[in-house]
Amino acid sequence: TIAAEATARDAADAMKDGAVGSLVVLRDGAPVGIVTDRDLLERVVAAGKDAAATSSAEVMSQPLQTVGPEEPLERIVERMSAHGIRRVPVVREGELLGIVSLDDVLAEVAEELHDLVQGTRRELFAAQRTARAREIARDVGERVRDLGEQLEHLGGEAKDRLLHELDGLRERMRRPKN
C-alpha cells in the first residue's frame, strides 16, 4: 500500500523494492485507488510529469473496484473482465485484507485443471482395469466351456475330476469380488 499523499516516485520505489506491479492507495487508512506500473508509465513518464512532484492520488486508477473475502472466484473474474483490470483488492468494512491478481486466478485454475486431469486419469485407469478384467473373465469362461466340451468326449474318473474342477472355476468366476 501507499498513502495518497506519497509521490509517484515513492510509489515506483516501493514497487521496485517489493517486486510488485501495483500498490493500493490509502487515504486515512481506507483504500481509495490503485497505482499500477502502467499508471506510472502512462500518467507520469509518458505525460512528462515530475515523479517527485506528482502524488500517488493524481495517477491512481479510480474508482477502486473491490471484492469481499467471501466473493466466489467466478464473480471476481467476471468483475475483472467487466472492468478490464488485472488486480482487485479484497476489502471488508473499509479495511484492506489483500489483493487478487489475474496471476492468482490463473494459478488456481491451473491447479483445478491438474486435479481434474489426475482424477480423470484415475477413473480411466480404473475403468480400463475393470473392462480388462471383464474381458479376461469372458475369455476364461469361453475357454472353460471349450475344455468342458472336450472333456465330455473323455471317459472315466479323470473326466469326472476335471469336470468337478471346471465347475469350481466357473463358480469362482461368477462370484463378485469385493
N, C-alpha and C positions, 0 to 999 in steps of 0.2 A: 504494500500500500504506500501511498504518498499523500501528503497534505495538499489541499487545493492551492495553498499559497506557495508551495515549493516551486522552484523554477523547472522549466523544461530540461535544463542542463542537469539538475538534480535527478529528474526522472530518468534521463538517459544513463547517468552514472549508476543509479540504483538498479536499473535493468541489467546493465553490464555486470555489476558486482553480484547480482542474484542469478545471473544467467537465465533471465526470463524475458518474455516478449511483451509483457503488459504489467500495469500496476493499477489497482483500484484507487481512485481518488477519493479521499475522505475530507468532509467538512464537518467540523465539530464531532468527529468520530463516526459519522454516518457516511455510507457510500453514496456518492453523487455522480460519478462518472468513471470512465476508464481511459487510460492513456496507453496506447499501443506503440510499438516501434514504428508502425506505419503512420500513426498520427504525428509522431515526431518528424518523420521524414517529409510528409506532405505539408504539415501545418507550420513547421519551423524551418527546416533546411530548405525545402523547395520554395517556400514563401519568402526566404531571405531574412527571416527574423533572427534576432539575437536570443539564443537559447538561455543565456544567463539573465535576460531581462523579460522573458515571457513566462507567465505562470502555467502550471500544470492545468489549472482550470480553463485557461484560454485555449488549450489544444486538446482537451479531453473529449471523448465521444460521449454524447448525451442525447436524450435521456438514457440513463443506465437501465439496461434490461437485466432483470434479476430473476432467480427462481428460488423456491423454498427447498429445504432439505428433504422434504417428503415427495417432491416432484418426480414422477416417473421419467426414466431416461428418454422414452419416446417423446414425451412432451417437451423436454429440454431440447432435443434435436429439432423438433418442429419449430420451436421458438428461434433457435439459432438460424435455421434455414429461412424462416419468415423475415428475419431482420438482417440477414446477410452477415452474421457475426460468428466468430470462432471461439469466443470466450464468454461465459456467463457467470457472474458472481452468484454465490449461494448466500442468501440473506434470510435471517429470521428476526422479526420485530426490529428492523433497522440495524441489526448487528451482522457484520460480515463474518461468515463462517468458513468460506473457502471459495474456490472458483472451479468451474468445469470447463475444460477446453475441448476442442474438437479432437485433439490427440487422445485425451482421456476416453472420449466416446469410441474412437477407433480401436483403442486398446481393449475396451470392454467388449466390443462387437467381435474382435478377433478372438478373444478368449471364449466367448459363447460359441462361435463357429468351430473352434478347436474342440470344445466339449461335445458339440453336436456331431462332428465327424468321428470322434472317438466312440461315442455311443452308437452311431450308425455302424461303424466297423464291428463293434462287439456284437450287435444284433445280427449283422450279416454273417459273421463267422458262426454264431450260434445256429442261425437258420441253415447255413451250408452244412454244418456238422449234423444237424437233425435230418436234413434232406439226404445226406450221405448215409447216415445210419439207417434210414428207411430203405434206401436203395440197396444197401448191403443185406438188410433183413429180407427184402423181397428176393434178392439173388440167392441167398442161402436157402430160403423157403423153396424156391424153384428147384434148386439142386437136391434138397432133401426129398422132394416129391419124385424127382427123376431117379434117385437112388432107391426110393421105396418101390417104384415101378420095376426097377431092375431086380430088386430082391425078391419080388413076387415070383420071379422065374426060378429062384433058387429053392432048394428044399431043405427040410430038416430043422435041427436045433439051431444051427448058425443063422438061418433065416429068421427064426423067432427072436433070437437075442438082438440081432441087428434092427429088426422092426421095432422092438421094445426101445432100443437106444434112440432110434429116429423119432418115435413118439415123444420121448422125453425131450429131445431137442426142439421139436415143434412146440411143445408146451412152454418151454423156457422162452422161446421167441415170442410167444403170444402174450406173456406176462409183461405188463408195463413196468418200466424201470423208474425208480423214484429219484 
